Amino acid sequence: MNRTMYDSTNPAVIPNSAQLVGAYVDGFGGYDAAVAKFGADKVVSISVANHDADVADVESGAMSPDDLPGWIERQNARGVKRPGVYCSLSIWASVKAAVGNRSVSYWIADWVGSPYEITGADAVQYENTPDYDLSLVLPSFPFCPLPAPPKPKPAPPAKQVGVVTSDTTHGRAQVYTVDGGQTWTFKKPVGF
């Protein structure tokens, strides 16, 4: 199931209903506030300064493609099998060249104003607003929490069966209930 991810330097402006949030562990900050507001399982950490995080932000004023090989190896060493790399569509080719054959998840920025997918990307940042950016996140994005499984419906109470005897005619009728004995039903037999 695709999701919408919000990212901002100020998590307070992100709607409480957000299913997934990107926030910075350095540079712009906001990671701790995002975790406090949304919970750690919904927050994707981003680094602009070559620190440990779920995603490396590769753009002007942040990390460069040359930083990626060492950063990816550090993330792999700490147990992140497919760290994320964020970059704009315009520099994606140079980023891919720097990544080489290392396993990463690509989060590509291309502000077209509406959600869409890019072949080879696990997330696409499609809109930039004054408060936050919006991204379409595919299930292949490794930091996308799985939705909670639906709660199973409770099983109906077992059918209970009993017998009713008429005091006046001494006729007998079978009765049953399916709601734990709150309501009993029977079909009146002839002579009851």
C-alpha positions in Angstrom: 0.0 0.0 0.0 1.4 3.4 -1.0 1.7 6.0 1.7 2.1 9.8 1.9 5.1 11.0 3.8 5.5 14.5 5.2 8.9 16.0 5.9 9.6 19.4 7.5 12.2 21.2 9.5 9.3 21.9 11.9 7.3 18.8 12.8 4.7 20.8 14.7 3.2 21.9 11.4 2.8 18.4 10.1 -0.8 17.1 10.4 -1.4 14.7 13.3 -2.9 12.2 10.9 0.4 11.7 9.0 1.3 8.1 8.4 5.0 8.6 7.9 7.2 11.6 8.7 10.7 12.6 7.6 12.8 14.6 10.1 16.4 15.7 10.4 18.9 14.4 12.9 21.3 17.3 12.2 21.3 20.5 10.2 17.7 21.5 10.2 16.8 19.4 13.3 13.3 18.3 14.3 13.9 14.5 14.7 13.3 14.4 18.4 10.2 16.6 18.1 8.8 14.4 15.4 9.4 11.2 17.4 7.7 12.8 20.4 4.7 13.8 18.3 4.3 10.7 16.0 6.3 7.9 17.6 9.6 6.4 16.4 8.0 3.8 14.2 6.5 6.6 12.0 9.6 8.8 11.7 12.3 8.4 9.0 15.6 10.0 10.1 17.5 12.2 7.6 21.1 13.5 7.7 22.4 16.5 5.8 25.8 16.3 7.5 27.0 12.7 7.0 25.7 11.4 10.3 24.0 8.1 11.0 20.4 8.2 9.8 17.9 6.3 7.7 18.4 8.6 4.7 21.3 10.7 3.4 20.2 14.1 2.0 22.2 14.7 -1.1 21.8 18.3 -2.4 23.5 21.6 -2.3 24.4 22.5 1.3 24.0 18.9 2.4 25.9 15.7 1.6 27.6 15.2 -1.7 27.6 12.1 -3.9 31.2 11.5 -2.9 30.1 11.1 0.8 27.8 8.2 -0.1 30.1 5.2 -0.3 31.4 5.7 3.3 28.0 6.7 4.6 26.3 3.6 3.2 29.0 1.3 4.6 28.6 2.9 8.1 24.8 2.4 7.9 25.2 -1.2 6.8 27.6 -1.8 9.7 25.0 -0.6 12.1 22.4 -2.9 10.6 20.6 -0.8 8.0 20.5 -3.1 5.0 19.1 -0.6 2.5 19.8 2.9 3.7 17.9 5.7 1.8 19.4 8.3 -0.4 17.4 11.5 -1.1 18.3 13.6 -4.1 16.6 15.6 -6.9 15.8 14.0 -10.2 18.3 16.3 -11.9 21.3 14.8 -10.0 20.1 11.2 -9.7 22.4 9.9 -12.4 25.5 11.2 -10.6 24.2 9.9 -7.2 23.7 6.4 -8.8 27.2 6.5 -10.1 28.6 7.3 -6.6 26.4 4.5 -5.0 27.6 1.9 -7.5 26.3 -1.6 -6.8 25.5 -0.9 -3.1 22.0 -1.6 -2.0 20.1 1.6 -1.3 16.6 2.9 -1.4 16.1 6.0 -3.6 13.9 8.9 -2.5 13.7 11.3 -5.5 12.5 14.9 -5.4 10.6 16.1 -8.5 8.0 18.7 -7.6 5.3 18.2 -10.1 2.5 18.9 -7.6 0.8 15.5 -7.6 1.8 12.0 -6.6 3.4 9.8 -9.1 6.0 7.0 -9.3 9.5 7.0 -10.8 10.8 3.6 -12.0 13.7 2.6 -9.7 12.7 5.0 -6.8 11.0 3.8 -3.6 9.7 7.3 -2.8 9.0 10.4 -4.8 8.8 13.9 -3.2 6.2 15.5 -5.5 5.2 18.7 -3.7 6.9 21.5 -1.8 4.7 23.7 0.4 5.6 26.5 2.8 5.2 24.2 5.8 6.2 20.7 4.6 7.0 18.6 1.6 4.9 15.6 0.4 6.2 12.3 -0.9 4.5 9.3 -2.4 6.1 6.3 -0.6 5.9 2.8 -2.1 5.8 -0.4 0.0 9.4 -1.1 -1.1 10.6 1.9 0.9 12.4 0.1 3.8 11.3 2.6 6.4 7.6 2.4 5.7 5.9 0.7 8.6 3.4 -1.9 7.7 -0.2 -1.0 8.5 -1.6 -2.7 11.6 -3.4 -5.9 10.7 -7.1 -5.6 10.9 -8.5 -6.8 14.2 -10.4 -10.1 13.8 -14.1 -10.0 14.4 -15.1 -11.8 17.5 -16.6 -15.2 16.9 -20.4 -15.3 17.4 -21.4 -17.1 20.6 -22.0 -20.8 20.2 -25.6 -21.8 19.6 -27.1 -23.0 22.9 -30.1 -25.4 22.8 -32.6 -26.2 25.5 -36.2 -27.5 26.0 -39.3 -25.6 27.2 -42.3 -27.5 28.6 -45.8 -26.0 28.7 -47.3 -26.1 32.3 -50.8 -26.2 30.8 -50.5 -28.7 27.9 -47.3 -30.4 28.9 -46.1 -30.0 25.3 -42.4 -29.7 24.7 -40.6 -27.3 22.4 -36.9 -27.0 21.5 -35.4 -23.6 22.0 -32.1 -22.1 21.1 -30.0 -18.9 21.5 -27.0 -17.6 19.7 -26.3 -14.6 22.0 -25.1 -16.3 25.1 -28.6 -16.8 26.6 -29.9 -13.3 26.4 -32.6 -14.1 23.8 -34.2 -17.5 23.2 -36.1 -18.5 20.1 -38.4 -21.4 19.4 -41.1 -22.4 16.9 -44.3 -23.2 18.7 -45.2 -26.8 18.0 -48.8 -27.9 17.5 -50.5 -28.6 20.8 -48.1 -26.5 22.8 
